[in-house]
Amino acid sequence: MGLLIGTLMREITHHQPTPAKVALKGLQFPLRIPNLNSMKLVNPLCLFLFLLSLVWTASARGQDADAFNPLGREVPLEEMEKQLRIQVEWIEVSHEQYTALLAETDSTRPVTYKPSNDGPLREDLSALMKKGEAKLLDTMMVVARSGQRAKVESIHEYIYPTEYDPPFLVTSPPPKDGPPAKPKEYGNRLPIPAAFETRHVGSTFEVDPVLGADGITIDLNMSPEIVYLADHSMWGTYKSKEGELDIQMPTFYTMKVTTQVTLLAGEYFLFGACSPLNLESGMPDYGRKVMVMVKADIVVTGLPLEEPKKTSAKKKE
């Protein structure tokens, strides 16, 4: 392109230039365009090449102006700060569906090594959820730096008594001087709670992520759990002429997985399965299973967003 422009300039140096200003794609810059009335001897090909170079230069400058760098400086991808976004999903299915999803495609020839990518399994679960045959119980997500512990909670602090003080009465002594008076009684006529405990009811996710040296494998030391308040158990009743007090203790139900796994960034991985709570009996429901899946993504700080590709609408026939 530079050689063509140089040839063009040699052809038109003997003509009188006319100052002009050209604006293309929002860019304005002065150019000295030769007087077309005096360009009788200029080859038309030179004029075409001149206009072509003008359009090419404006287009290149427009692309440079549209580029955006969040960091304001050129930094290699390997040197950008990286964080890890970990997401855990609890998906409930029937026990039969759970067994079928994990069954061998050919029981006579079992596979010794299986891939860690459970993306196809997650797609099958999505299809079951659309049919109403599976249920997404909860989704937990937290972002952490490599090697730093992170924790996210969605809980209700349930406080309940664990110890009671027995009832007692104190009688005031009679007065030393004056007429005798009826003694007064002070105290508690019913047991009073003296010690309490707090239990977090809800979902909790705690994780220690570590990004591998290869920049794609991720080690997770995690412990997600869901705690339900299942019921209250009666432990006794205190009765007296002043009243009656029931001694109750709460019953909690927990689904929890504590493990250490290694997975690839961006892939789903099934790392546990639990039995959900039976709401009628308050006991584990062994007819259903909750599959616990995790996915970890690498979030690069300062990485520009990719522009969406323009798709032309299909013409209606």
LINVENBEL-V304851 format. One record per residue. N is the residue number from 1. SS is DSSP state (2 for helix, 1 for strand, 0 for the rest). PHI is phi in whole degrees, 0 to 359 (* if undefined). Layout:
BEGIN
((N/SS/PHI) (N/SS/PHI))
END
This chain:
BEGIN
((1/0/*) (2/2/296) (3/2/295) (4/2/294) (5/2/295) (6/2/297) (7/2/298) (8/2/295) (9/2/294) (10/2/294) (11/2/288) (12/2/245) (13/0/292) (14/0/275) (15/0/265) (16/0/280) (17/1/283) (18/1/242) (19/1/300) (20/1/204) (21/1/232) (22/1/246) (23/1/234) (24/1/228) (25/0/54) (26/0/80) (27/1/254) (28/1/242) (29/1/206) (30/1/287) (31/1/225) (32/1/250) (33/1/264) (34/1/295) (35/0/290) (36/2/294) (37/2/294) (38/2/264) (39/0/268) (40/0/285) (41/0/261) (42/0/283) (43/0/296) (44/2/302) (45/2/296) (46/2/296) (47/2/296) (48/2/295) (49/2/294) (50/2/296) (51/2/295) (52/2/295) (53/2/294) (54/2/296) (55/2/294) (56/2/297) (57/2/294) (58/2/295) (59/2/294) (60/2/296) (61/2/293) (62/2/293) (63/2/294) (64/2/295) (65/2/287) (66/2/281) (67/0/293) (68/0/228) (69/0/243) (70/0/301) (71/0/280) (72/0/78) (73/0/206) (74/0/277) (75/0/231) (76/0/298) (77/2/300) (78/2/294) (79/2/264) (80/0/287) (81/0/292) (82/1/237) (83/1/236) (84/1/242) (85/1/253) (86/1/251) (87/1/234) (88/1/241) (89/1/238) (90/1/248) (91/1/239) (92/1/262) (93/1/223) (94/1/286) (95/2/296) (96/2/294) (97/2/295) (98/2/299) (99/2/293) (100/2/291) (101/2/293) (102/2/262) (103/0/288) (104/0/290) (105/0/294) (106/0/225) (107/0/292) (108/0/281) (109/0/228) (110/0/294) (111/0/274) (112/0/286) (113/0/247) (114/0/241) (115/0/290) (116/0/279) (117/0/282) (118/0/259) (119/2/300) (120/2/300) (121/2/296) (122/2/295) (123/2/294) (124/2/297) (125/2/293) (126/2/297) (127/2/296) (128/2/293) (129/2/294) (130/2/295) (131/2/278) (132/0/83) (133/0/265) (134/0/220) (135/1/223) (136/1/274) (137/1/283) (138/1/198) (139/1/228) (140/1/247) (141/1/212) (142/1/210) (143/1/247) (144/1/214) (145/1/278) (146/0/298) (147/0/86) (148/0/250) (149/1/282) (150/1/227) (151/1/210) (152/1/226) (153/1/226) (154/1/226) (155/1/227) (156/1/239) (157/1/281) (158/1/265) (159/1/256) (160/1/218) (161/1/282) (162/1/241) (163/1/223) (164/1/231) (165/1/272) (166/0/291) (167/0/292) (168/1/207) (169/1/229) (170/1/238) (171/1/259) (172/0/288) (173/0/291) (174/0/291) (175/0/293) (176/0/286) (177/0/245) (178/0/92) (179/0/291) (180/0/296) (181/0/237) (182/0/292) (183/0/295) (184/0/259) (185/1/249) (186/1/233) (187/1/139) (188/1/251) (189/0/270) (190/0/230) (191/0/302) (192/1/239) (193/1/300) (194/1/243) (195/1/222) (196/1/226) (197/1/229) (198/1/239) (199/1/236) (200/1/277) (201/1/258) (202/1/142) (203/1/246) (204/1/222) (205/1/225) (206/1/236) (207/1/212) (208/1/241) (209/1/266) (210/1/223) (211/1/276) (212/0/290) (213/0/295) (214/0/282) (215/0/80) (216/0/223) (217/1/275) (218/1/229) (219/1/262) (220/1/236) (221/1/250) (222/1/224) (223/1/208) (224/1/278) (225/1/206) (226/1/231) (227/1/243) (228/1/248) (229/1/271) (230/1/280) (231/1/191) (232/1/237) (233/1/253) (234/1/275) (235/1/250) (236/1/163) (237/1/223) (238/1/258) (239/1/237) (240/1/206) (241/0/290) (242/0/274) (243/1/164) (244/1/221) (245/1/225) (246/1/270) (247/1/264) (248/1/240) (249/1/231) (250/1/286) (251/1/243) (252/1/250) (253/1/236) (254/1/234) (255/1/247) (256/1/215) (257/1/230) (258/1/241) (259/1/200) (260/1/230) (261/1/225) (262/1/234) (263/1/217) (264/1/265) (265/0/299) (266/0/87) (267/0/257) (268/1/282) (269/1/215) (270/1/276) (271/1/236) (272/1/185) (273/1/211) (274/1/232) (275/0/263) (276/0/284) (277/1/278) (278/0/274) (279/0/295) (280/0/280) (281/0/263) (282/0/75) (283/0/247) (284/1/299) (285/0/263) (286/0/280) (287/0/277) (288/1/226) (289/1/226) (290/1/249) (291/1/272) (292/1/251) (293/1/240) (294/1/228) (295/1/217) (296/1/239) (297/1/245) (298/1/265) (299/1/258) (300/1/263) (301/0/284) (302/0/92) (303/0/285) (304/0/297) (305/0/286) (306/0/280) (307/0/289) (308/0/294) (309/0/287) (310/0/280) (311/0/246) (312/0/279) (313/0/290) (314/0/288) (315/0/287) (316/0/285) (317/0/281))
END
